[in-house]
Amino acid sequence: MVRSNRSLLLILISSICLYSCSRPVQQPQATRIDTLLSILNNPNTESVLVVAHRGGWRNTVENSFESLQNAIDMGVDVVELDVRRTADSVLILMHDATIDRTTNGKGKVSELSIDSIRNYFLKANDSTITDLQVPTLEEIFIRSKGHLMLNIDKGYNMFDEIMALAAKTGVTRQIIMKGGQDADHVQVTAGPYLDSVIYMPIVNLDEEGAEATIADFDTTLHPVAYELLFKSDTSRVPQRVRDFLANRSLIWYNTMWNGMSGERYDDQALDDATRVYGYLIDSLNARLIQTDRPGLLLEYLRKCGRHD
């Protein structure tokens, strides 16, 4: 009787093993960050990513939890964040060197502690005082985890601190760092992080040697994308750079105001989005656009089949 039960048990175990081995292994589903990274790492992508400047400040309070959530809810791909360091070395979201414009307080960020800054409240676009406090970068990282990419502005000199916070909160893969430094400088100062985050050079195409700078980066660091600036639509440099970077890297343009991407900017797009966004995408091969009107850009891209 014992032997019979043992035989039945062995048969049962064998059947379970055969069933388990025959079942196909299920691969984990791609996350939103996986999808965004696959676009960013594909120099031939037809998709266009939307970058919300200062978290999309026209619709909400700039550099706040509210603006971050608004960007997430809209389906924005990247949110641009401005970072400053307080007197007690806490990284916070703040565009200006002072808190005067965006809060009901006064003073330089670098001379105020985080507790002092938390005594004040952020202003809305019409200058009314809200009940929102200045968020720390760590808090923003926690709330944005898994939702969208994070472009850290004014943060190159705080690279080590930012990356420590990113590792602590689990958002390292979501970080996009940018800077105007040359390739050699970036390789020396940011080298330890270049395998884990996206670094984009900022290149002003109106400056002498701009094309040589791009060629240098292409040879040494092979960036996934470049942020490019130019003032006039009459410049031929953007077309030459477009051709050079084809099949190599993506191009990021800004449309917040006149003179960043030639004479094509967001306020014009209210009347003719094709003239602004369509030109940058179709004529200059833009695949990332930073905008103060992310809702308008998303609507245009979805109509064109360039965004889900």
Beta strands, then each sheet from edge to edge (+ up, - down):
strand 1: 49-52
strand 2: 78-85
strand 3: 91-93
strand 4: 149-153
strand 5: 175-179
strand 6: 198-204
strand 7: 225-229
strand 8: 250-254
strand 9: 286-291
sheet 1: 3+ 2- 1- 9- 8- 7- 6- 5- 4-
end
